[in-house]
Amino acid sequence: MSGRVDGRASGRGVLLALVAGITVTIVAWGILVLAAIDFGRDARAGTGESWVLMAGATLGAVACLFLAIIFAAKLQARVKSTGPRTAVEPETASPEPSSPPLDADDTATTEVDDEGLPLPQPAPYASRHSNTVVDDDHADTEDSPAAAYRGKRAKR
């Protein structure tokens, strides 16, 4: 290997160490579970020291499984943090703000601020009972869907 220091090379070493740690702890967990089962059989037969060995093997198996879960979580975090890298494109000049679309009865005059940019207009709201968008200026007319609903005690 060359004399250069590469972040990816050391990252691979950490990943391999985590994978090896997971493998070793899972194998040790399996061996300790089998040993705990065997010691449990001996303990039920009446051997007193087998109870102590079974308890030790059980605690060892729990510890191994706990370590395997910790290593797996670290491996997952490491893999997510070293995901594929995407190139970021430089931002171009921001486009001029566009004026709001004009309705049939709107005129081209809109309010502008000191810099000549159009002021934000309130957004139209959608009627509760239809997919029709209701403009604030026309919400009070009897033809609008918002005027049709006036609560539970509406005149019919």
Secondary structure as GFF3:
##gff-version 3
##sequence-region A 1 156
A	DSSP	alpha_helix	7	44	.	.	.	ID=ss1
A	DSSP	alpha_helix	48	81	.	.	.	ID=ss2
A	DSSP	beta_strand	125	126	.	.	.	ID=ss3
A	DSSP	beta_strand	133	134	.	.	.	ID=ss4
A	DSSP	three_ten_helix	136	138	.	.	.	ID=ss5
A	DSSP	alpha_helix	145	148	.	.	.	ID=ss6
###
